Amino acid sequence: MNARSFLFGRSISRIMAIALGRVIRSSTLMSRIAPLKNLTRILAEQDTALIGMGAIIGTLTGLGALGFAAVLHEFENLVAMFYDGTVAGPAWVWLIIVPMVGMFVSGVLIYLFAAEAKGHGVPQVMAAIIQKGGIIPLRIGAVKVVASILTVGSGGSAGTEGPIVQIGSVIGSFVGQKLRMDRQKMMTFVGCGAAAGISSIFNAPIAGVFFVLEILLRDFSIRTFTPIVVSSVFSAVTTQSILGKNEAIFPIDRALEHTKFAVIELPSFLLLGAVCGLVAVGFSRVLHAFEDFYERLPIHALLKPITGALAIGILGISFLEITKAYGASGELTYHPAVYGNGYHTIRALLDTTTYTGSADAVLPAAISLMALLVVFKCVATSLTLSSGGSGGVFAPSLFLGAATGALIGAGLDQLGLLTAGSSPASYALVGMAAVVSATTHGPLTAILILFEITRNYYVVLPIMFAAVVATVVSQLIDRDSIYTAKLRRAGVLLGSSRDLVLLRQIPVSSVPRTPLPPEPVYASDPLSKLITIHARYSVPDFVVVDQTDKYIGMVTGADIRTALIDREAIPLLLVAELVRSDLPTVVVNESLDTVLDKFAEHDVASLCLLDPAAPDRPLALISRTSVMKRYQAALEERV
């Protein structure tokens, strides 16, 4: 064991010791304070207990991720029998039929049981955090597991991190719902599950934490950070204990272990970062263009995955024929590189022997193949996810980065600009981080995950440099990441500030309400009735209902003041002549960010709060002033 591995292991051990100590102290405290029937109340009041819950969520997610990976591996082995000649029939026929069957069954499950399981998962989790306070139905996780196994295992071009993030988030949400946690703790629980999923599937506990804090929650407060760290650690420990190993997903070639970052290479890595930023933007735009195409495609939803799988099969067969024409061998021709998560191709691109041989013969072929890999993988992934398949975009981003880096490295080598001791494989490694960073707009996550999945410290500096350059290029062209672009187009309010994160954590239920007067206001009432009610109850605005007490609109104080200008007309006016039906309403489970957005669009002092038990019946008034006071109080309470 080298010194770096020893220090890494010791750091993990220290984190586990601290976490276990806090869990034990928390458990002891709970046993002294109250019986089990008060567990929900104790968990809600004791922030320390969240650490224990983070450990439980992390362990459950680790077990779930292991089960998911094991079933996917067995399914992939089963599918491989159709390609290696074990099952009778031409291989090219199976290369088309198998993905079509897998994606069709996946599409049926999604269509019948959980439409949210379609696509790459992370935007759905972000939408649940923003709009629903972290509440995710359990059925989504169940459907996502099966649909992703069918999609990726049969040859669909997608990754496994999206499903694992969604599965972990569902586990966290399920635990939070059972314990009846408030909105802020629910979001933390969802983050615990998501971090545990990344930690387990990539064996990257640090990157799992930063993925949640930087991309999902955008919240680095200590109250959120601590349980998420514990959850990520417990997930990694669970995975490593059961598997009996702690290995990198992409072991680095020995020839790259001592590669050093030279100042003379700065222009090369600057170029690599800029190109990777453009590739990331292109990938995101192609994916969303295909999503728009399939949404407009006038065929039944169950037929769309079949058309996508057919196109993927044609791409796969075409690439196999092209690689044979170039005389390629080894991992690149094991099966179509555009199929599945592409890990076998990434390992080939990180192997220095892939580029050895005569520069006049090998490198031109490598450059052409790398360019084709980028284009084909981008299209295949977009077809898979937009037509109705289920999977993630993280692994395809790693793939695109490795292919782009190898392309740049081979091109520099062909021009004689590659430094001594370097290899296109090292550029493939750096490119992985650059494209991931540019697609997610999460450079910290990309840098850390590349370090953890390769365990190679020597390339950290070029990875940091290229990742930042790629992210800057991507953000200059598109303000949204591959995750947030879909949400913004759906009308979901997005932001990156801590203030917005805080607003999303505060439910409307915690805002003081203005009670409605005991006398209901009907559209047929005279306007003078409102003046009398105002004098008696000091109500600023008035909710108008029909004869069955259902909400139909509001009369604002500003409208009444306008009517008072002509006092002689007041006895002749009815409430119906001033009622406004265009004003939005508020429900209890909304967060303050959406409420403030409604106030911003409509210049009124109050909005009607509807009864959650009877959505058409008014419950109270929510004023702009009370919302701002609640927000100010939350700012003062924040650690």
N, C-alpha and C positions, 0 to 999 in steps of 0.2 A: 504493500500500500504506500503510495507516495504521500508527500507532506500535504498537498492540496486536498486529496481525498480524506486524509485524516482530519484536517481542520473542518472540512465540510461535514463529516460525520459527527465531530464533536459539537459543532454549532447546532445541528439538528437535535442531538441528545440533550443539550442545555435547554433548548426551546421546549422539548417534550417534558423535561423535569419540571420546568416552571409551570407549564400547562397542567400537568398532573397534580402538582401541589395546589394550584388554585382550584382545580376540580374537587380534590379531596376536602379542602377547607370549605368550599361551597356546599358540598354534600353534607358535611358535618353540621354546618350552620343550619341547613334546612331541616335536618333531623331533630335539632334542638328546638327550633322555633315553632314548627307546626306539623300536624299530621299530614298524611298523603293527600287528603281531600283539599288541602290548601296549596298544593303544589303549583297550580296555575298562578295564584296570587303572588307567591314567593318569587317565582320565575319572572313575573312582570316587574317586581319591585327591586330585585337584586341583579345589578348589572354583572356581578361576578358569576352568577349562575349561567349567564349566556356562554361563558367559556366551556362549561360542562356540556351544554347543548351543542356547541360547535364541535366538540369532540365526538358526540353521538352522531351528528349529521355527517361529519367527515368519515367516520367508520362505516356508516350505512352506505354512503356514496362510494367509498372504496370497494366495498363488497359488490355493489351494483355494477361498478365499472369493470370489475374482474369478470363478473358473470357475462356482461355484455361482450367484452373482448373475447372470452372463451367461446361463446356461441358464434360470434362473427368468424372466428378463426376456423371453427369446424365447418361452418357453412361455406367459407372460401375453399377449404379442402375438398368439400363435396363438389363445388362448382368446377374446380380444377380438373376433375375427372372427365369433364366434357371436353376439355381443351387438349389433354395429353393423350387422347386416343383410347382411354379406358372404356368410355362409352362409345358404342358404334356410331359412325356418321362422320361426315366431313367437319373438321374443326371450324371452318369459317361459318358454317351453318349455326353451330352452337354459339359462336361469338355474337350472333345476332339474336337468336331465340332466347338464350338464357337471360340476358339483360331485359328483354321485353317481358318475359314472364315475371321476373323479380320485381321490376318497377310497376308492372300492372297490379300485382297483388298488393304492393306497397300503396299504390294509389287508391285501391279499393278500401283499405283500412283507414287511410286518411280521410277519404270522402265520406265514409260511413260514421266514423267515430271521433275524429279530432282533426279538423282542418288546420289547427295551429301547429300540428306536427310536420306540415309541409315546409320544405325549404331548409335553411341552414340553422334554424333554432335560436340563435343568439338574439336577433331582433325581436322575436316573440317574447323572450325572457325580459328584454329591456322594456317592451311595451307593457308587460304585466307589472313590472316594477313602477313604471311611470303612471300608468292609468288605473291599476287595480291594487296598488299597495303591496305587491308581491304575491297575490293570491293566484295560484296556478292549479287547475284541476288535476287530480291524480291520473285520470285517463290519458292526459296528454303525454305524460312520461311513459306509460305503458305502450301507447301506440307508437311513440317516437322510437322506442327500443326496437320493436319488431320491424317497423318501416325502414329504419336505417340499416338494420342487418340485411334485409332483403335488397335494398338499393345498392349499398356499397358491396355486399358480398356477391351479388350477381354481376357486378361490373360497372355500376353507376359511378361516375367520377365525382366523389365527394369524400369528406373526411369524417373522422369519428369524434372530433372534439365538440362539434355542435350538438350532436345527440347527447354526449356525456354532460355537457354544460346544462342542457335542458333537463336531463334526468336528475342531476344533482340539485338543480333549482326546484324541481318538483318535490324531491325529498325534503328539502329545507322548508318549502312552502307547506307541505303536508304536516310536518312537525309543528310549525308555527300555528297553523290553523287548529290543530288538535289542542294545543296549549292556549289558544285564544290570545295570541300575542297582539300588541298594538302595531300600528303601521310601521313605525321605525324598526322595531325588532323583527317584524316580518321581512322587511327588506334585508336586514342583516342575515337572517336565516337563509334567505334565497342566495345571498352572496356566499355564505358558508358552503352551500351545496355546489354552487358553480365553481368556486375555488377548489373544492375537493375533487370535482370532476377533472379539471385540468391537471391537478396534482397527480391523480391516479393514472390517467390515460397516457400522460407524457412523462411520468415520474419526475415532475418538476414542481415541487411545493412552493418555491419562491415565486415562480412565474404565475402559478395559480392565484396567489394572493394579489399580485399586481394586475393580473387580468381583470379581476373583479373591481379593485379599487380604481384603476385607471380607465376602464372601458365600460363596465356594467353600472357600478354605483357612482363613480366619480366622487368618492368621499374618502378622505384619508384621516378622518378623526379617529382618535385612539379608541373610542367606544365601539366603532365599527371594525377597526383594524385587528384588535386582539382576538375576538372569537373567530374571525376569518382565518387568521394565522393558525390557530389551534386546529380548526377544521382541516385545513390544507395539510398540516403535519400528520394528523391522525390518519387521513386518507392515504398519504404516501407510506406511512409505517404499516398500515393494514395491507396495502398492495405488496410491499417489499417482504413482509413477513410470510404471506401466503405463497408468493412466487419463490421465495428463498433466494432472491438476488436483488442487487441494486446496480443496474447497468444502464448505460446511455442508450437511447433508442437508435441513434445514429453514431456508432463508434467511429472515431476519427482514424484515418489511415496513419500509420506510424510516421510516414514521410511528412505529415502535416503537423505532428505534435510539437515540433520545435520551430515552426515557422514564426518569424519575427516581423513586426510591422516596421518597415523602413520609411523614412520621410519622403524618399523619392517616389514612393507608391501613392502618395496623397492624391495626385491628379487622377490616377487610375481608379481609386476607390471613390473619388468624387464623381467620375463618370459613371461608375457602377451604381452609385446611389441615385443619380439623376435618372438613369435608364430604368432602374427598378421602380422609381416613383411613377414614371410614365406607364410602365407595365401594370402597376397596381391600379392606376386610374383607368386604363384600358380594360382590365379585368372587371372592375366594378361597373363600368358603363355597359360592357357587353352583357354581363349578368342581368342588369336591370332592363336592358333593351329586350332580351329574351323573355324576361318576366312580363313586360308589357305586351310582347307579341303573343304569348300564350294566354294572357288574360283576354285579348281580343279575338283569339282564334275561335271561329264559330263551330266547334265540335264539342261533344260531351266531355266532361271533366275526366271520365275514366279512360277515354281514348288518348288523352294528351300524354300520359307517361309512356304509352306504347310508341307514339311518334318520336318522342325524345330518345327512347332506348334504341329504336331503329337507326336514328341518325348517329348515335354513339357507336353502334356496331359497325356502321360503314366507316366512321373515323378510325376505329380500332383496326379493322382489316386493312385499311389504306396505309396506316402507319406501319403495320407489320410488313407490308409489301415494300414500302419505302426503305425500311431498315435493312431488309434483305438485299435490296438493290445496291445499297451503300456497302454491303459486306459487313455490317455490324454483327456482333455476336455477344454472348453472355447475357447479363441481366437486361439489357435493352431489348432483347428479343425473347425474353422468358414468356411474356404474354403482352398484349397491347399496353403500352405505357400509360395511355390515357384512362385505363380502367382502374377502379378502386381508389384507394387513398394514395397510391403511387409511391409508397415507401421503398419498394425494391428499386425503383428507378432513382430515387434520391440517393440511396446508398451507392448505386453505381456512379452517380455524378460526383460523389464525395471520395471516390476511389481514384487515386492518382494513376493507377494502371490503365484506367479507361482511356487516358490521353497519351499513353506511351506509344512509341513506334516512330516511323518516319514522319517528320513534320509535313512533308509534301503530300503524304497519303492520309494520315490520320486526322490532322487538324482541320483541313477543309471539310471532311466528312462530318467531324464533330460539330463544326460551326453550323452546317446545314441541318443536322439532326437536332441540335439545341434550339434553333429557330423554329423548327417544326413542332418540337415539344411544347414550346411556349404557346403557339397558336392553337394547336390541337387540344391541349389541356384546358386552355381558357374556354374554348367553345364547348368541349365535352362537359365541363363542370357547369357551365351556364345552361346547357340543355338538360342536364340531370336535375338541377334544382328548380328550374323554371317550369319544366313540364309536369312536375308533380312528385319528383323523388324527394328523399329525405337524407340529409347529411350535413356536413359542415364545410366551411370555406377556409379554415385554418390550414389543413393539410394541403389543399390545392395551392394555397399561397406559398407554403414552404416549397412545394414542387416548382411553381413558377419562378420562385427566387433562385432555387438551385439551377434550373435550366438557364435562366437569364445570366446568373453569375458565371456559369460554365461557358456560355456564349461569349461574354465579354472577355473572360480569361483566355479562351482559345483564340479569340481575335487578336488580343494583345500578343499572345505567343506567336501567332502567325506573322505579325508585324515586327517581331523581335523586340517588343517593349516590355516583356515580362521579366521581372528581376530574377537574378540567379537564386535557385533554391525554391522559387515559388512554382505554383501549378494552377491550372484552371480549376482544380478541385477546391483550392482555398477561396477562390472567387465565388464558387458555387456555395460554399458555406456562408460567406458574408452576404451573398445575394438573398439567401433564405431569410435572414433577419431583416434585410432592407425591404423586401416585398411585404412581409408580414406587418412590419411597422407602418408602411405606407397604406396598406389596405385597411388596417384597424385604427390608424392614427394613435397607436399606442407604442411609442418607441421603448419605453421602459419594459413593457411586457415582452416585446420582440427581442430585446437585448438579453434579458434574463432567461427566456425560454431557450434561446440558441445556446447559451452557456450551459444550461442544465441538460439539454437533450444531447449535447456533444461532449460535455465535461472538458472542453479545451479552453484554457485560460489565455493562450497565446494569441487568439484571434479576437479577443474582446475589444481591443482598440479599433481595428478596422470595422468591426461590427457596429460599434457605437457611432463612428463617424458616418458610415454609409447609411445606417438606419435613420439618423437625424436628417441627412440630406434628402433621402427618399421621402420622409414624412413632410418636409418643407415643400418639396416639389408637388407632392400629392395635394397638400392643403392649399397651395396656390391655385391649383386647377379646380379642385372640388373641395368645398368646405366640409362635406360630409364623408364619413368613412363608409365602408361597404356595409356596415351594420346600421348606421344612422340614416343613410340616404333613403332606405325604404320606409323608415318611420316618419321622416319629415314629409315624404310625399303622401303619407297616410294622414297627415295633419297632427301628428303627435308633437307636442311642444318639446324642443330639445334645448340644451344649453350645457356649458362647461363650467360655470362658476359654482362656488360653494353655496352661494345664496340659493340657486335653483335647486341644488341637492337638498338643502334644508327645507325649502318650500314643499318639495315632494314628500317629505317625511311627516308633514303636519296634516292630519285629517281635518276636514271641516267640523267633525264632531267635537273637536276640542276648542272651537271658536265660540265665544259668548253669543247668545241669540237674543233677538228682540221678539218677545212673545206677540202673537196676534191678538187683537182685541176680541172680547167674547162675542161681539156682535158681527156676524158675517156680512160681507159687502157683496151685493148682487149687481149685475149690469143694469137692472131695471130701477135701482135705487136713485133718488135725486142726489145731485152733487152736494147739496147742503148737509146730507147725512155724514159725508166724509169730514166736513168742517167740524161738525159736532163731535165725531169720534176723535178727531185730532185734539180738540180742546179737552176732552175727557181723559184720554189715554196717552197723549203725547206721542202718537205713532207718526213717524216721518213719511212712510209710504203705505199704500193700501193694496192688499191682495184681494182680487175679485174672483168669486166662485160662481158656479151655476147653481141651480136648485138642488142638485145632489151633492153639493159641497166639493165639486171637482174644480181644480185650478183652471182659469181661462185667461188670466193676465193680471196686470198691475196698473194702478194709477199712482204716479209719482208725485211727491210733494212739489217738485218744480212745475209739473203740469197744472196743479191746483193754483199755485201762485200766479201762473199766467192767466188762469181763468178769473182770478180775483180782480184783475185789472178792470174788467167790465162787470161790476157788482150787480147791475140791474139784470144781467142775463143769468145769474146764478140760479134763481128759482126755476128757470126754464131748462137748465141743463141736467142730463142724466149721466150716471157713471159710464154707461156704454159709449158715450161720446168722447170720453177721455182715456178709456182703458187701452193699454198697450199689450198686444199679444206677441210682439216680436222679442221680448226680453227673455233671455235664457233663465233656466232654473238651476238650482244646486241640490245635490244629493249628499247624504251624510258621508259616504265612503270616498268622496272626491278629495283630492289634495289641494293645498292652497295655491299651487302654481296654476292649476286649471281655473280656479275661482278668480284669481287676479287677472287671468287672461280674459275672462268673461267681463269683468269690470272695465278692463281696458278697451274692449270693443264697444261697450255701451256705457255712456256717461251718466250713471245713476248712482244713488247713494246706497240702495239696498237691492237685494235679490231674494226671491222666494226660495225657502228650503222646503223640499218635499218630504213627506213621510215615507221612509224606506218600506214600511209594511203596506202602504197604499200609495203607489207612485204618483197618482193624480191628485192627492189631497195635500194641501199646504200644511206645514208644521210650524214654521216660524219665519222670521226675516233674518237675513245675514247682511250686516252692513259693511261697507268698505272700511270704515273706521275700526270695527272690531277685528276684521281680518288683519289690518296693519298692526294693531296692538298685539295680537297673538304672535305675529311674525317677529315683532320687536322683542317680546318676552322670550321667544325661542332663541334669538340671537344672544341674549344675555345669559341664557342657561347653557349654551353650547360650550363644550370643553375645547 
